[in-house]
Amino acid sequence: MKIILISLFISLSSYAGEVYFQGPCEEKPFLVGENTGAGITAGALTIKVLEDSKTEYIGSEGGINSILGSPVGMEAIEVLSDTKMRAYGWCYEIDGFQPAAMPDEIELNGTEQVRWFFAFSTYEDGVWKDYCTPSFSVKSPFICK
């Protein structure tokens, strides 16, 4: 009986979701919160976790512009050459998938892993080459001073 209860507890706890935030230069999350998202959107959950933790941010349920003073606008553009640049910002994914919708449009059931990460997209020779590449993967001195 004891083994059955332990197995049940482990299987139930594995369904608890989280929302976590990875900064510009470190893979390790700087903030982790519980996904209590049954019937809440990914955007609403994001704002709740940021506000509950008193983490400085600029944004809304529709998207995040800055967390803890991360650059925005022209300050978030890294010029690499005359034909190549990186544009930085916050991206999110749910259970390892980047939805093609804003976070305020994605309703959660409470078991998902929601991950926010500072990322870049590369523009070269008039073409966007990638999208939402985690910035900690290159640790550019432009961002990681």
N, CA, C and O atoms as CSV, one atom per row, in Angstrom:
chain,resi,resn,atom,element,x,y,z
A,1,MET,N,N,0.819,-1.199,0.000
A,1,MET,CA,C,0.000,0.000,0.000
A,1,MET,C,C,0.861,1.259,0.000
A,1,MET,O,O,0.563,2.229,-0.698
A,2,LYS,N,N,1.942,1.231,0.800
A,2,LYS,CA,C,2.835,2.381,0.890
A,2,LYS,C,C,3.466,2.685,-0.472
A,2,LYS,O,O,3.577,3.850,-0.855
A,3,ILE,N,N,3.876,1.653,-1.200
A,3,ILE,CA,C,4.483,1.829,-2.522
A,3,ILE,C,C,3.469,2.422,-3.497
A,3,ILE,O,O,3.818,3.279,-4.309
A,4,ILE,N,N,2.244,1.980,-3.422
A,4,ILE,CA,C,1.200,2.510,-4.309
A,4,ILE,C,C,0.975,3.998,-4.039
A,4,ILE,O,O,0.854,4.781,-4.981
A,5,LEU,N,N,0.918,4.396,-2.775
A,5,LEU,CA,C,0.727,5.806,-2.445
A,5,LEU,C,C,1.904,6.659,-2.899
A,5,LEU,O,O,1.707,7.759,-3.416
A,6,ILE,N,N,3.118,6.167,-2.713
A,6,ILE,CA,C,4.298,6.900,-3.174
A,6,ILE,C,C,4.274,7.036,-4.692
A,6,ILE,O,O,4.555,8.113,-5.217
A,7,SER,N,N,3.945,5.972,-5.396
A,7,SER,CA,C,3.862,6.021,-6.856
A,7,SER,C,C,2.783,6.998,-7.314
A,7,SER,O,O,2.981,7.737,-8.278
A,8,LEU,N,N,1.644,7.002,-6.625
A,8,LEU,CA,C,0.565,7.919,-6.968
A,8,LEU,C,C,1.007,9.360,-6.742
A,8,LEU,O,O,0.742,10.228,-7.575
A,9,PHE,N,N,1.685,9.624,-5.613
A,9,PHE,CA,C,2.170,10.967,-5.319
A,9,PHE,C,C,3.168,11.430,-6.373
A,9,PHE,O,O,3.088,12.563,-6.847
A,10,ILE,N,N,4.106,10.562,-6.742
A,10,ILE,CA,C,5.106,10.916,-7.755
A,10,ILE,C,C,4.436,11.188,-9.085
A,10,ILE,O,O,4.783,12.160,-9.755
A,11,SER,N,N,3.486,10.357,-9.489
A,11,SER,CA,C,2.845,10.575,-10.785
A,11,SER,C,C,1.985,11.833,-10.776
A,11,SER,O,O,1.914,12.531,-11.788
A,12,LEU,N,N,1.329,12.140,-9.654
A,12,LEU,CA,C,0.529,13.361,-9.585
A,12,LEU,C,C,1.414,14.599,-9.560
A,12,LEU,O,O,1.092,15.601,-10.197
A,13,SER,N,N,2.526,14.540,-8.829
A,13,SER,CA,C,3.398,15.704,-8.746
A,13,SER,C,C,4.104,15.968,-10.068
A,13,SER,O,O,4.510,17.101,-10.325
A,14,SER,N,N,4.260,14.960,-10.910
A,14,SER,CA,C,4.915,15.168,-12.190
A,14,SER,C,C,4.027,15.967,-13.145
A,14,SER,O,O,4.499,16.431,-14.183
A,15,TYR,N,N,2.769,16.128,-12.810
A,15,TYR,CA,C,1.863,16.897,-13.653
A,15,TYR,C,C,1.789,18.366,-13.251
A,15,TYR,O,O,1.105,19.148,-13.912
A,16,ALA,N,N,2.477,18.754,-12.186
A,16,ALA,CA,C,2.493,20.153,-11.774
A,16,ALA,C,C,3.354,20.929,-12.754
A,16,ALA,O,O,4.487,20.544,-13.044
A,17,GLY,N,N,2.813,22.012,-13.254
A,17,GLY,CA,C,3.555,22.819,-14.210
A,17,GLY,C,C,4.341,23.917,-13.533
A,17,GLY,O,O,4.155,24.202,-12.350
A,18,GLU,N,N,5.224,24.531,-14.305
A,18,GLU,CA,C,6.036,25.637,-13.823
A,18,GLU,C,C,6.095,26.715,-14.896
A,18,GLU,O,O,5.834,26.470,-16.074
A,19,VAL,N,N,6.443,27.900,-14.455
A,19,VAL,CA,C,6.802,28.972,-15.375
A,19,VAL,C,C,8.168,29.450,-14.916
A,19,VAL,O,O,8.371,29.737,-13.737
A,20,TYR,N,N,9.096,29.533,-15.845
A,20,TYR,CA,C,10.420,29.975,-15.446
A,20,TYR,C,C,11.010,30.927,-16.468
A,20,TYR,O,O,10.598,30.972,-17.627
A,21,PHE,N,N,11.992,31.686,-15.998
A,21,PHE,CA,C,12.567,32.787,-16.766
A,21,PHE,C,C,14.080,32.616,-16.819
A,21,PHE,O,O,14.738,32.486,-15.787
A,22,GLN,N,N,14.623,32.618,-18.034
A,22,GLN,CA,C,16.061,32.523,-18.248
A,22,GLN,C,C,16.546,33.861,-18.789
A,22,GLN,O,O,15.991,34.398,-19.747
A,23,GLY,N,N,17.577,34.382,-18.167
A,23,GLY,CA,C,18.092,35.685,-18.552
A,23,GLY,C,C,18.982,35.652,-19.776
A,23,GLY,O,O,19.124,34.617,-20.427
A,24,PRO,N,N,19.575,36.780,-20.083
A,24,PRO,CA,C,20.364,36.921,-21.302
A,24,PRO,C,C,21.637,36.075,-21.353
A,24,PRO,O,O,22.059,35.673,-22.438
A,25,CYS,N,N,22.253,35.796,-20.205
A,25,CYS,CA,C,23.607,35.225,-20.235
A,25,CYS,C,C,23.759,33.892,-19.539
A,25,CYS,O,O,24.803,33.254,-19.668
A,26,GLU,N,N,22.755,33.449,-18.805
A,26,GLU,CA,C,22.846,32.198,-18.053
A,26,GLU,C,C,21.705,31.264,-18.420
A,26,GLU,O,O,20.554,31.683,-18.541
A,27,GLU,N,N,22.039,29.999,-18.595
A,27,GLU,CA,C,21.003,29.018,-18.894
A,27,GLU,C,C,20.128,28.736,-17.680
A,27,GLU,O,O,18.944,28.428,-17.812
A,28,LYS,N,N,20.724,28.844,-16.500
A,28,LYS,CA,C,19.975,28.586,-15.268
A,28,LYS,C,C,18.900,29.665,-15.079
A,28,LYS,O,O,19.207,30.854,-15.164
A,29,PRO,N,N,17.657,29.271,-14.826
A,29,PRO,CA,C,16.598,30.268,-14.621
A,29,PRO,C,C,16.880,31.164,-13.416
A,29,PRO,O,O,17.396,30.705,-12.397
A,30,PHE,N,N,16.539,32.436,-13.542
A,30,PHE,CA,C,16.682,33.360,-12.417
A,30,PHE,C,C,15.394,33.456,-11.607
A,30,PHE,O,O,15.391,34.015,-10.510
A,31,LEU,N,N,14.301,32.916,-12.141
A,31,LEU,CA,C,13.018,32.940,-11.444
A,31,LEU,C,C,12.208,31.725,-11.878
A,31,LEU,O,O,12.106,31.431,-13.069
A,32,VAL,N,N,11.636,31.026,-10.909
A,32,VAL,CA,C,10.774,29.876,-11.176
A,32,VAL,C,C,9.508,30.056,-10.364
A,32,VAL,O,O,9.563,30.347,-9.169
A,33,GLY,N,N,8.371,29.882,-11.012
A,33,GLY,CA,C,7.089,29.966,-10.329
A,33,GLY,C,C,6.224,28.768,-10.670
A,33,GLY,O,O,6.490,28.041,-11.627
A,34,GLU,N,N,5.202,28.577,-9.885
A,34,GLU,CA,C,4.289,27.463,-10.098
A,34,GLU,C,C,3.256,27.829,-11.148
A,34,GLU,O,O,2.713,28.934,-11.140
A,35,ASN,N,N,2.989,26.898,-12.049
A,35,ASN,CA,C,1.927,27.082,-13.025
A,35,ASN,C,C,0.625,26.651,-12.365
A,35,ASN,O,O,0.319,25.462,-12.272
A,36,THR,N,N,-0.122,27.628,-11.915
A,36,THR,CA,C,-1.445,27.377,-11.336
A,36,THR,C,C,-2.489,27.711,-12.386
A,36,THR,O,O,-3.572,28.204,-12.073
A,37,GLY,N,N,-2.146,27.435,-13.634
A,37,GLY,CA,C,-2.858,27.991,-14.764
A,37,GLY,C,C,-4.137,27.354,-15.233
A,37,GLY,O,O,-4.547,27.636,-16.359
A,38,ALA,N,N,-4.799,26.524,-14.472
A,38,ALA,CA,C,-6.057,25.960,-14.951
A,38,ALA,C,C,-7.035,27.090,-15.256
A,38,ALA,O,O,-7.530,27.756,-14.347
A,39,GLY,N,N,-7.310,27.299,-16.535
A,39,GLY,CA,C,-8.254,28.332,-16.949
A,39,GLY,C,C,-7.660,29.725,-17.060
A,39,GLY,O,O,-8.408,30.681,-17.270
A,40,ILE,N,N,-6.358,29.882,-16.930
A,40,ILE,CA,C,-5.689,31.171,-17.031
A,40,ILE,C,C,-4.830,31.154,-18.303
A,40,ILE,O,O,-4.420,30.086,-18.756
A,41,THR,N,N,-4.564,32.305,-18.866
A,41,THR,CA,C,-3.721,32.343,-20.058
A,41,THR,C,C,-2.245,32.349,-19.660
A,41,THR,O,O,-1.896,32.664,-18.522
A,42,ALA,N,N,-1.399,32.001,-20.604
A,42,ALA,CA,C,0.048,32.045,-20.361
A,42,ALA,C,C,0.472,33.463,-20.014
A,42,ALA,O,O,1.362,33.651,-19.185
A,43,GLY,N,N,-0.144,34.461,-20.629
A,43,GLY,CA,C,0.182,35.853,-20.336
A,43,GLY,C,C,-0.212,36.259,-18.931
A,43,GLY,O,O,0.560,36.920,-18.236
A,44,ALA,N,N,-1.401,35.874,-18.505
A,44,ALA,CA,C,-1.862,36.213,-17.156
A,44,ALA,C,C,-0.992,35.517,-16.110
A,44,ALA,O,O,-0.658,36.119,-15.089
A,45,LEU,N,N,-0.626,34.270,-16.347
A,45,LEU,CA,C,0.246,33.541,-15.428
A,45,LEU,C,C,1.610,34.230,-15.339
A,45,LEU,O,O,2.162,34.377,-14.248
A,46,THR,N,N,2.141,34.642,-16.464
A,46,THR,CA,C,3.432,35.322,-16.500
A,46,THR,C,C,3.418,36.575,-15.632
A,46,THR,O,O,4.307,36.770,-14.803
A,47,ILE,N,N,2.423,37.411,-15.820
A,47,ILE,CA,C,2.321,38.652,-15.051
A,47,ILE,C,C,2.137,38.346,-13.568
A,47,ILE,O,O,2.713,39.025,-12.718
A,48,LYS,N,N,1.341,37.332,-13.255
A,48,LYS,CA,C,1.122,36.963,-11.849
A,48,LYS,C,C,2.444,36.566,-11.189
A,48,LYS,O,O,2.739,37.030,-10.087
A,49,VAL,N,N,3.235,35.726,-11.833
A,49,VAL,CA,C,4.503,35.280,-11.256
A,49,VAL,C,C,5.471,36.451,-11.108
A,49,VAL,O,O,6.136,36.578,-10.080
A,50,LEU,N,N,5.555,37.304,-12.125
A,50,LEU,CA,C,6.447,38.465,-12.041
A,50,LEU,C,C,6.027,39.407,-10.914
A,50,LEU,O,O,6.871,39.881,-10.154
A,51,GLU,N,N,4.735,39.678,-10.805
A,51,GLU,CA,C,4.264,40.590,-9.764
A,51,GLU,C,C,4.362,39.974,-8.368
A,51,GLU,O,O,4.743,40.651,-7.413
A,52,ASP,N,N,4.016,38.687,-8.252
A,52,ASP,CA,C,4.111,38.026,-6.944
A,52,ASP,C,C,5.553,38.016,-6.428
A,52,ASP,O,O,5.787,38.103,-5.223
A,53,SER,N,N,6.509,37.910,-7.342
A,53,SER,CA,C,7.925,37.881,-6.947
A,53,SER,C,C,8.543,39.274,-6.898
A,53,SER,O,O,9.722,39.435,-6.580
A,54,LYS,N,N,7.723,40.284,-7.220
A,54,LYS,CA,C,8.191,41.676,-7.225
A,54,LYS,C,C,9.374,41.879,-8.177
A,54,LYS,O,O,10.292,42.649,-7.893
A,55,THR,N,N,9.333,41.174,-9.311
A,55,THR,CA,C,10.372,41.288,-10.327
A,55,THR,C,C,10.031,42.444,-11.265
A,55,THR,O,O,8.914,42.528,-11.775
A,56,GLU,N,N,10.989,43.325,-11.485
A,56,GLU,CA,C,10.806,44.479,-12.363
A,56,GLU,C,C,10.604,44.007,-13.812
A,56,GLU,O,O,11.375,43.195,-14.322
A,57,TYR,N,N,9.567,44.523,-14.458
A,57,TYR,CA,C,9.307,44.169,-15.859
A,57,TYR,C,C,8.569,45.299,-16.559
A,57,TYR,O,O,7.966,46.163,-15.922
A,58,ILE,N,N,8.633,45.272,-17.868
A,58,ILE,CA,C,7.819,46.133,-18.720
A,58,ILE,C,C,7.084,45.201,-19.663
A,58,ILE,O,O,7.710,44.393,-20.348
A,59,GLY,N,N,5.782,45.301,-19.705
A,59,GLY,CA,C,5.012,44.441,-20.587
A,59,GLY,C,C,3.595,44.279,-20.093
A,59,GLY,O,O,3.122,45.019,-19.232
A,60,SER,N,N,2.933,43.295,-20.660
A,60,SER,CA,C,1.535,43.031,-20.334
A,60,SER,C,C,1.267,41.547,-20.579
A,60,SER,O,O,2.174,40.792,-20.929
A,61,GLU,N,N,0.043,41.148,-20.397
A,61,GLU,CA,C,-0.328,39.761,-20.676
A,61,GLU,C,C,-0.099,39.408,-22.143
A,61,GLU,O,O,0.039,38.233,-22.483
A,62,GLY,N,N,-0.056,40.410,-23.006
A,62,GLY,CA,C,0.168,40.186,-24.434
A,62,GLY,C,C,1.619,39.966,-24.814
A,62,GLY,O,O,1.904,39.513,-25.923
A,63,GLY,N,N,2.545,40.281,-23.912
A,63,GLY,CA,C,3.957,40.078,-24.210
A,63,GLY,C,C,4.845,40.847,-23.252
A,63,GLY,O,O,4.402,41.783,-22.586
A,64,ILE,N,N,6.092,40.444,-23.190
A,64,ILE,CA,C,7.068,41.059,-22.292
A,64,ILE,C,C,8.097,41.815,-23.121
A,64,ILE,O,O,8.666,41.273,-24.069
A,65,ASN,N,N,8.331,43.077,-22.753
A,65,ASN,CA,C,9.344,43.887,-23.428
A,65,ASN,C,C,10.677,43.808,-22.698
A,65,ASN,O,O,11.727,43.710,-23.333
A,66,SER,N,N,10.644,43.851,-21.365
A,66,SER,CA,C,11.873,43.888,-20.580
A,66,SER,C,C,11.626,43.253,-19.215
A,66,SER,O,O,10.551,43.392,-18.631
A,67,ILE,N,N,12.635,42.559,-18.727
A,67,ILE,CA,C,12.634,42.041,-17.366
A,67,ILE,C,C,13.986,42.404,-16.758
A,67,ILE,O,O,15.035,42.194,-17.367
A,68,LEU,N,N,13.939,42.953,-15.543
A,68,LEU,CA,C,15.146,43.338,-14.816
A,68,LEU,C,C,16.051,44.240,-15.655
A,68,LEU,O,O,17.274,44.104,-15.625
A,69,GLY,N,N,15.446,45.154,-16.396
A,69,GLY,CA,C,16.210,46.145,-17.146
A,69,GLY,C,C,16.827,45.661,-18.438
A,69,GLY,O,O,17.728,46.311,-18.967
A,70,SER,N,N,16.366,44.533,-18.964
A,70,SER,CA,C,16.910,44.066,-20.248
A,70,SER,C,C,16.635,45.125,-21.323
A,70,SER,O,O,15.628,45.830,-21.250
A,71,PRO,N,N,17.521,45.241,-22.317
A,71,PRO,CA,C,17.387,46.310,-23.311
A,71,PRO,C,C,16.141,46.169,-24.174
A,71,PRO,O,O,15.656,45.066,-24.427
A,72,VAL,N,N,15.638,47.312,-24.617
A,72,VAL,CA,C,14.487,47.367,-25.521
A,72,VAL,C,C,14.787,48.368,-26.639
A,72,VAL,O,O,15.710,49.175,-26.532
A,73,GLY,N,N,14.013,48.304,-27.687
A,73,GLY,CA,C,14.144,49.253,-28.792
A,73,GLY,C,C,15.521,49.193,-29.439
A,73,GLY,O,O,16.084,48.113,-29.621
A,74,MET,N,N,16.057,50.356,-29.783
A,74,MET,CA,C,17.360,50.424,-30.453
A,74,MET,C,C,18.492,49.882,-29.577
A,74,MET,O,O,19.512,49.425,-30.093
A,75,GLU,N,N,18.312,49.932,-28.262
A,75,GLU,CA,C,19.340,49.390,-27.365
A,75,GLU,C,C,19.431,47.863,-27.451
A,75,GLU,O,O,20.388,47.267,-26.958
A,76,ALA,N,N,18.438,47.238,-28.076
A,76,ALA,CA,C,18.400,45.783,-28.194
A,76,ALA,C,C,18.837,45.309,-29.584
A,76,ALA,O,O,18.604,44.155,-29.945
A,77,ILE,N,N,19.465,46.191,-30.361
A,77,ILE,CA,C,19.945,45.849,-31.702
A,77,ILE,C,C,21.473,45.788,-31.667
A,77,ILE,O,O,22.134,46.772,-31.335
A,78,GLU,N,N,22.016,44.638,-32.008
A,78,GLU,CA,C,23.469,44.457,-32.080
A,78,GLU,C,C,23.886,44.433,-33.550
A,78,GLU,O,O,23.516,43.521,-34.289
A,79,VAL,N,N,24.639,45.415,-33.960
A,79,VAL,CA,C,25.130,45.475,-35.341
A,79,VAL,C,C,26.411,44.665,-35.412
A,79,VAL,O,O,27.396,44.970,-34.739
A,80,LEU,N,N,26.383,43.632,-36.236
A,80,LEU,CA,C,27.538,42.746,-36.382
A,80,LEU,C,C,28.391,43.115,-37.595
A,80,LEU,O,O,29.605,42.911,-37.587
A,81,SER,N,N,27.756,43.659,-38.639
A,81,SER,CA,C,28.461,44.100,-39.846
A,81,SER,C,C,27.517,45.011,-40.625
A,81,SER,O,O,26.427,45.332,-40.152
A,82,ASP,N,N,27.934,45.424,-41.810
A,82,ASP,CA,C,27.074,46.257,-42.655
A,82,ASP,C,C,25.829,45.517,-43.115
A,82,ASP,O,O,24.846,46.146,-43.506
A,83,THR,N,N,25.859,44.191,-43.073
A,83,THR,CA,C,24.739,43.402,-43.599
A,83,THR,C,C,24.134,42.439,-42.590
A,83,THR,O,O,23.248,41.655,-42.931
A,84,LYS,N,N,24.610,42.492,-41.342
A,84,LYS,CA,C,24.144,41.509,-40.358
A,84,LYS,C,C,23.923,42.165,-38.998
A,84,LYS,O,O,24.734,42.969,-38.539
A,85,MET,N,N,22.798,41.802,-38.361
A,85,MET,CA,C,22.500,42.299,-37.017
A,85,MET,C,C,21.705,41.256,-36.248
A,85,MET,O,O,21.142,40.319,-36.815
A,86,ARG,N,N,21.680,41.456,-34.922
A,86,ARG,CA,C,20.825,40.643,-34.062
A,86,ARG,C,C,19.850,41.575,-33.361
A,86,ARG,O,O,20.240,42.625,-32.849
A,87,ALA,N,N,18.590,41.190,-33.342
A,87,ALA,CA,C,17.554,41.913,-32.603
A,87,ALA,C,C,17.165,41.053,-31.405
A,87,ALA,O,O,16.778,39.895,-31.559
A,88,TYR,N,N,17.271,41.640,-30.199
A,88,TYR,CA,C,17.037,40.897,-28.953
A,88,TYR,C,C,15.670,41.214,-28.360
A,88,TYR,O,O,15.138,42.310,-28.537
A,89,GLY,N,N,15.116,40.241,-27.656
A,89,GLY,CA,C,13.860,40.421,-26.951
A,89,GLY,C,C,13.479,39.150,-26.211
A,89,GLY,O,O,14.233,38.177,-26.197
A,90,TRP,N,N,12.303,39.167,-25.596
A,90,TRP,CA,C,11.825,38.031,-24.809
A,90,TRP,C,C,10.935,37.131,-25.645
A,90,TRP,O,O,10.026,37.602,-26.328
A,91,CYS,N,N,11.199,35.841,-25.589
A,91,CYS,CA,C,10.390,34.829,-26.266
A,91,CYS,C,C,9.851,33.861,-25.215
A,91,CYS,O,O,10.350,33.795,-24.091
A,92,TYR,N,N,8.850,33.134,-25.597
A,92,TYR,CA,C,8.317,32.127,-24.673
A,92,TYR,C,C,7.987,30.862,-25.438
A,92,TYR,O,O,7.801,30.864,-26.655
A,93,GLU,N,N,7.921,29.789,-24.680
A,93,GLU,CA,C,7.485,28.513,-25.232
A,93,GLU,C,C,6.692,27.770,-24.176
A,93,GLU,O,O,6.818,28.027,-22.978
A,94,ILE,N,N,5.888,26.862,-24.638
A,94,ILE,CA,C,5.080,26.038,-23.747
A,94,ILE,C,C,5.384,24.586,-24.071
A,94,ILE,O,O,5.205,24.135,-25.202
A,95,ASP,N,N,5.845,23.869,-23.067
A,95,ASP,CA,C,6.236,22.467,-23.225
A,95,ASP,C,C,7.197,22.282,-24.405
A,95,ASP,O,O,7.071,21.327,-25.171
A,96,GLY,N,N,8.160,23.208,-24.543
A,96,GLY,CA,C,9.186,23.105,-25.570
A,96,GLY,C,C,8.765,23.555,-26.959
A,96,GLY,O,O,9.537,23.419,-27.908
A,97,PHE,N,N,7.564,24.086,-27.099
A,97,PHE,CA,C,7.043,24.520,-28.395
A,97,PHE,C,C,6.756,26.016,-28.352
A,97,PHE,O,O,6.158,26.510,-27.396
A,98,GLN,N,N,7.183,26.735,-29.389
A,98,GLN,CA,C,6.910,28.163,-29.472
A,98,GLN,C,C,5.604,28.373,-30.251
A,98,GLN,O,O,5.569,28.206,-31.470
A,99,PRO,N,N,4.544,28.737,-29.543
A,99,PRO,CA,C,3.262,28.921,-30.223
A,99,PRO,C,C,3.279,30.116,-31.167
A,99,PRO,O,O,4.024,31.074,-30.961
A,100,ALA,N,N,2.470,30.049,-32.180
A,100,ALA,CA,C,2.334,31.156,-33.125
A,100,ALA,C,C,1.193,32.067,-32.675
A,100,ALA,O,O,0.394,32.527,-33.491
A,101,ALA,N,N,1.127,32.318,-31.377
A,101,ALA,CA,C,0.087,33.175,-30.806
A,101,ALA,C,C,0.693,33.927,-29.626
A,101,ALA,O,O,1.681,33.498,-29.031
A,102,MET,N,N,0.088,35.034,-29.313
A,102,MET,CA,C,0.542,35.827,-28.174
A,102,MET,C,C,0.168,35.102,-26.880
A,102,MET,O,O,-0.790,34.328,-26.858
A,103,PRO,N,N,0.924,35.350,-25.796
A,103,PRO,CA,C,0.676,34.608,-24.560
A,103,PRO,C,C,-0.706,34.843,-23.949
A,103,PRO,O,O,-1.200,33.999,-23.202
A,104,ASP,N,N,-1.328,35.973,-24.255
A,104,ASP,CA,C,-2.676,36.208,-23.726
A,104,ASP,C,C,-3.751,35.451,-24.509
A,104,ASP,O,O,-4.932,35.523,-24.171
A,105,GLU,N,N,-3.344,34.732,-25.546
A,105,GLU,CA,C,-4.280,33.949,-26.362
A,105,GLU,C,C,-4.188,32.444,-26.092
A,105,GLU,O,O,-4.950,31.658,-26.657
A,106,ILE,N,N,-3.251,32.050,-25.225
A,106,ILE,CA,C,-3.017,30.631,-24.950
A,106,ILE,C,C,-3.556,30.286,-23.566
A,106,ILE,O,O,-3.004,30.722,-22.556
A,107,GLU,N,N,-4.628,29.509,-23.518
A,107,GLU,CA,C,-5.197,29.096,-22.232
A,107,GLU,C,C,-4.485,27.844,-21.733
A,107,GLU,O,O,-4.231,26.911,-22.494
A,108,LEU,N,N,-4.170,27.843,-20.453
A,108,LEU,CA,C,-3.421,26.750,-19.838
A,108,LEU,C,C,-4.330,25.832,-19.034
A,108,LEU,O,O,-5.427,26.218,-18.628
A,109,ASN,N,N,-3.851,24.601,-18.809
A,109,ASN,CA,C,-4.597,23.688,-17.939
A,109,ASN,C,C,-3.891,23.479,-16.600
A,109,ASN,O,O,-4.434,22.806,-15.724
A,110,GLY,N,N,-2.687,24.045,-16.422
A,110,GLY,CA,C,-1.983,23.975,-15.155
A,110,GLY,C,C,-0.848,22.974,-15.109
A,110,GLY,O,O,-0.112,22.931,-14.123
A,111,THR,N,N,-0.684,22.166,-16.149
A,111,THR,CA,C,0.384,21.167,-16.144
A,111,THR,C,C,1.550,21.547,-17.047
A,111,THR,O,O,2.563,20.848,-17.068
A,112,GLU,N,N,1.429,22.626,-17.782
A,112,GLU,CA,C,2.443,22.989,-18.762
A,112,GLU,C,C,3.700,23.572,-18.127
A,112,GLU,O,O,3.666,24.119,-17.024
A,113,GLN,N,N,4.795,23.443,-18.841
A,113,GLN,CA,C,6.047,24.114,-18.516
A,113,GLN,C,C,6.116,25.338,-19.428
A,113,GLN,O,O,6.277,25.206,-20.641
A,114,VAL,N,N,5.995,26.515,-18.848
A,114,VAL,CA,C,6.063,27.765,-19.603
A,114,VAL,C,C,7.452,28.339,-19.369
A,114,VAL,O,O,7.856,28.549,-18.226
A,115,ARG,N,N,8.177,28.592,-20.440
A,115,ARG,CA,C,9.547,29.105,-20.327
A,115,ARG,C,C,9.660,30.419,-21.076
A,115,ARG,O,O,9.337,30.502,-22.261
A,116,TRP,N,N,10.123,31.447,-20.372
A,116,TRP,CA,C,10.466,32.734,-20.971
A,116,TRP,C,C,11.981,32.812,-21.037
A,116,TRP,O,O,12.664,32.448,-20.080
A,117,PHE,N,N,12.507,33.280,-22.150
A,117,PHE,CA,C,13.956,33.387,-22.288
A,117,PHE,C,C,14.303,34.574,-23.168
A,117,PHE,O,O,13.615,34.878,-24.143
A,118,PHE,N,N,15.394,35.237,-22.796
A,118,PHE,CA,C,15.888,36.357,-23.584
A,118,PHE,C,C,16.564,35.762,-24.810
A,118,PHE,O,O,17.361,34.831,-24.695
A,119,ALA,N,N,16.245,36.297,-25.981
A,119,ALA,CA,C,16.647,35.657,-27.227
A,119,ALA,C,C,16.979,36.698,-28.297
A,119,ALA,O,O,16.802,37.900,-28.103
A,120,PHE,N,N,17.458,36.199,-29.413
A,120,PHE,CA,C,17.712,37.068,-30.556
A,120,PHE,C,C,17.237,36.411,-31.836
A,120,PHE,O,O,17.055,35.196,-31.916
A,121,SER,N,N,17.042,37.256,-32.832
A,121,SER,CA,C,16.800,36.832,-34.200
A,121,SER,C,C,17.860,37.521,-35.048
A,121,SER,O,O,18.154,38.698,-34.839
A,122,THR,N,N,18.430,36.801,-35.997
A,122,THR,CA,C,19.509,37.328,-36.822
A,122,THR,C,C,18.972,37.765,-38.180
A,122,THR,O,O,18.262,37.021,-38.857
A,123,TYR,N,N,19.326,38.981,-38.557
A,123,TYR,CA,C,18.950,39.538,-39.864
A,123,TYR,C,C,20.243,39.683,-40.663
A,123,TYR,O,O,21.173,40.362,-40.228
A,124,GLU,N,N,20.298,39.047,-41.827
A,124,GLU,CA,C,21.505,39.093,-42.640
A,124,GLU,C,C,21.145,39.161,-44.115
A,124,GLU,O,O,20.336,38.379,-44.615
A,125,ASP,N,N,21.763,40.115,-44.799
A,125,ASP,CA,C,21.553,40.296,-46.239
A,125,ASP,C,C,20.073,40.362,-46.597
A,125,ASP,O,O,19.643,39.802,-47.605
A,126,GLY,N,N,19.292,41.058,-45.754
A,126,GLY,CA,C,17.879,41.269,-46.033
A,126,GLY,C,C,16.959,40.122,-45.669
A,126,GLY,O,O,15.782,40.140,-46.028
A,127,VAL,N,N,17.472,39.120,-44.959
A,127,VAL,CA,C,16.671,37.937,-44.625
A,127,VAL,C,C,16.820,37.626,-43.136
A,127,VAL,O,O,17.926,37.667,-42.596
A,128,TRP,N,N,15.696,37.313,-42.471
A,128,TRP,CA,C,15.745,36.840,-41.094
A,128,TRP,C,C,16.186,35.386,-41.129
A,128,TRP,O,O,15.517,34.538,-41.721
A,129,LYS,N,N,17.318,35.103,-40.490
A,129,LYS,CA,C,17.933,33.769,-40.561
A,129,LYS,C,C,17.446,32.817,-39.476
A,129,LYS,O,O,17.432,31.604,-39.684
A,130,ASP,N,N,17.050,33.340,-38.335
A,130,ASP,CA,C,16.591,32.496,-37.233
A,130,ASP,C,C,15.601,33.300,-36.399
A,130,ASP,O,O,15.382,34.488,-36.640
A,131,TYR,N,N,15.013,32.634,-35.424
A,131,TYR,CA,C,13.980,33.265,-34.612
A,131,TYR,C,C,14.057,32.718,-33.200
A,131,TYR,O,O,14.061,31.504,-32.997
A,132,CYS,N,N,14.117,33.600,-32.237
A,132,CYS,CA,C,14.090,33.217,-30.824
A,132,CYS,C,C,15.195,32.230,-30.442
A,132,CYS,O,O,14.936,31.198,-29.824
A,133,THR,N,N,16.416,32.562,-30.816
A,133,THR,CA,C,17.570,31.778,-30.384
A,133,THR,C,C,17.969,32.285,-28.995
A,133,THR,O,O,18.234,33.477,-28.839
A,134,PRO,N,N,18.019,31.416,-27.989
A,134,PRO,CA,C,18.372,31.885,-26.636
A,134,PRO,C,C,19.711,32.627,-26.651
A,134,PRO,O,O,20.703,32.121,-27.174
A,135,SER,N,N,19.729,33.818,-26.078
A,135,SER,CA,C,20.948,34.623,-26.110
A,135,SER,C,C,22.078,34.007,-25.293
A,135,SER,O,O,23.249,34.251,-25.582
A,136,PHE,N,N,21.743,33.211,-24.273
A,136,PHE,CA,C,22.821,32.582,-23.503
A,136,PHE,C,C,23.600,31.584,-24.341
A,136,PHE,O,O,24.688,31.171,-23.940
A,137,SER,N,N,23.075,31.182,-25.497
A,137,SER,CA,C,23.775,30.222,-26.357
A,137,SER,C,C,24.994,30.833,-27.031
A,137,SER,O,O,25.891,30.100,-27.447
A,138,VAL,N,N,25.051,32.173,-27.151
A,138,VAL,CA,C,26.220,32.835,-27.741
A,138,VAL,C,C,26.923,33.757,-26.758
A,138,VAL,O,O,28.090,34.098,-26.953
A,139,LYS,N,N,26.226,34.163,-25.705
A,139,LYS,CA,C,26.792,35.044,-24.673
A,139,LYS,C,C,27.566,36.208,-25.288
A,139,LYS,O,O,28.726,36.448,-24.951
A,140,SER,N,N,26.915,36.913,-26.181
A,140,SER,CA,C,27.539,38.052,-26.858
A,140,SER,C,C,27.969,39.116,-25.845
A,140,SER,O,O,27.209,39.432,-24.930
A,141,PRO,N,N,29.165,39.669,-25.995
A,141,PRO,CA,C,29.603,40.759,-25.117
A,141,PRO,C,C,28.668,41.985,-25.208
A,141,PRO,O,O,28.630,42.810,-24.295
A,142,PHE,N,N,27.927,42.091,-26.303
A,142,PHE,CA,C,26.961,43.181,-26.445
A,142,PHE,C,C,25.896,43.110,-25.352
A,142,PHE,O,O,25.453,44.138,-24.842
A,143,ILE,N,N,25.493,41.902,-25.001
A,143,ILE,CA,C,24.453,41.681,-23.988
A,143,ILE,C,C,25.073,41.289,-22.641
A,143,ILE,O,O,24.645,41.765,-21.590
A,144,CYS,N,N,26.069,40.432,-22.686
A,144,CYS,CA,C,26.685,39.899,-21.461
A,144,CYS,C,C,27.949,40.687,-21.136
A,144,CYS,O,O,29.065,40.230,-21.383
A,145,LYS,N,N,27.756,41.854,-20.589
A,145,LYS,CA,C,28.887,42.748,-20.309
A,145,LYS,C,C,29.585,42.375,-19.033
A,145,LYS,O,O,30.557,43.025,-18.649
